[in-house]
Structures are given as structure tokens and as C-alpha cells.
Amino acid sequence: MNELHDRRESNRVDLEKINVFFKQCDIAVSSCDSDLDITIINISPRGMKVKLNSEEDFDKLKLNSKVFIRGCIFNDSIGFLSSQKAVAVWKENSIAGLRFTPALDIDDETIHQMLSK
């Protein structure tokens, strides 16, 4: 398993207790001019770990691909990701790490509080 995601500088908030429906998004990938369907596994102000929901999408997301997050099915608590930009910094099989560019304008504790409501 790629351990680069474990070198992160901020804590991640795990979304495992949130209904799958509420942690799905589409990302537009500039390198392949296509939309990919993802499920967010965990998130921090600096980035997130995601699962690509379609096997054929894995080859479309290249390292250093610029992505634009949109189409989030989130409730009001976590709708802050719409229109966020990111870059793919690692990937393994159907799992990838995205670094927000720029980082979110909120801290770890705020994300944790929003997601624990």
C-alpha cells in the first residue's frame, strides 16, 4: 500500500459513519477532460482520500492531474467542497489522494465539528 498519505501534516476526519450517499462527488479531471465519480473516505483542510467508484476511471486520474470538485451530493454541513480545486498526489488501485489547491479555509477542528452533527 502506498504510505505517502500517512505523511500528511494535518489530521483526517474519517467519513465512515456518514451515509455513502452523502459523501459522493463528481470531479472534473483536466488531464482527460472527463468527470469521475468518487466517494470521500477521509478529509482534512489540506486534502482528502477518495475511492474512484468506477474501475475504468482509475486510468483517467493520473498523478499530478488537476481536478475540480463539483456535483457533491452533500448535505448543508459538508457542501463546502463544491468548486474546490485539487491535485492528485498519489493513487493505488481505486484509492487516490487529492491535495486541495489552495487548502480549505477552515481548520481540522471545524471540519470535525461540522461532520459530527
C-alpha positions in Angstrom: 0.0 0.0 0.0 1.2 3.5 -0.8 2.1 5.1 2.5 2.5 8.7 1.2 -0.9 9.6 2.6 0.3 8.8 6.1 2.9 11.6 5.9 0.2 14.3 6.0 0.6 17.3 8.2 -2.9 17.5 9.5 -5.4 15.1 11.0 -8.0 13.5 8.7 -11.7 13.3 9.6 -13.0 9.8 8.7 -16.3 9.8 7.0 -17.1 6.1 7.5 -20.1 6.8 9.7 -21.7 9.1 7.1 -24.2 7.6 4.7 -22.4 6.7 1.4 -24.9 8.9 -0.5 -23.7 12.0 1.4 -20.0 11.5 0.6 -20.2 11.2 -3.2 -18.9 13.8 -5.6 -18.0 14.2 -9.2 -14.6 15.6 -10.1 -13.7 17.1 -13.4 -10.2 16.0 -14.4 -8.3 18.4 -16.6 -5.8 15.8 -18.0 -8.6 13.6 -19.5 -11.3 16.2 -20.0 -13.8 13.9 -18.2 -15.8 13.6 -15.0 -15.1 10.9 -12.5 -17.4 9.7 -9.7 -15.7 9.4 -6.3 -16.6 8.6 -2.7 -14.7 10.5 0.0 -13.0 8.3 2.6 -11.5 11.0 4.8 -10.8 14.7 4.7 -8.6 17.4 6.2 -8.1 21.1 5.3 -5.2 20.1 3.1 -6.7 17.2 1.1 -8.8 14.0 1.1 -8.5 10.3 0.4 -11.1 9.1 -2.2 -12.3 6.0 -3.8 -12.9 6.0 -7.6 -16.3 4.4 -8.0 -15.7 3.0 -11.5 -12.8 0.7 -12.4 -12.4 2.3 -15.8 -11.9 5.7 -14.2 -8.7 4.7 -12.4 -6.5 5.1 -15.6 -8.1 8.5 -16.2 -6.8 10.0 -13.0 -3.0 10.5 -13.4 -0.6 11.7 -10.8 -0.4 15.5 -10.7 -3.7 15.7 -12.6 -5.6 18.9 -11.7 -9.2 18.3 -10.6 -12.2 20.4 -9.9 -14.6 19.1 -7.3 -18.3 19.5 -8.2 -21.6 17.7 -8.2 -21.3 16.9 -4.4 -24.4 15.2 -3.0 -23.5 16.6 0.4 -25.9 17.9 2.9 -25.5 21.5 4.2 -22.9 20.5 6.7 -20.3 19.5 4.2 -21.3 21.3 1.0 -18.2 23.5 1.4 -16.3 21.3 -1.2 -18.2 22.4 -4.2 -16.0 24.3 -6.6 -12.8 23.3 -4.7 -9.7 22.6 -6.8 -7.2 19.9 -6.0 -4.3 17.8 -7.5 -3.8 14.0 -7.4 -0.7 13.3 -5.3 -0.9 9.5 -5.0 -3.0 6.6 -6.1 -3.2 2.9 -5.7 -5.8 0.7 -7.4 -9.1 2.5 -6.9 -7.9 4.7 -4.0 -6.3 8.2 -4.5 -5.1 11.1 -2.5 -6.0 14.6 -3.5 -4.3 17.8 -2.2 -6.5 20.9 -2.2 -5.2 23.9 -4.1 -5.4 26.1 -2.1 -6.1 24.4 1.2 -9.5 24.8 2.7 -10.1 28.0 4.7 -11.1 26.0 7.8 -9.2 24.0 10.4 -9.3 20.4 11.5 -11.5 21.1 14.5 -14.1 22.9 12.4 -14.3 20.1 9.9 -14.6 17.6 12.7 -17.4 19.6 14.3 -19.3 20.0 11.0 -19.2 16.3 10.3 -20.1 15.1 13.7 -23.5 16.9 13.8 
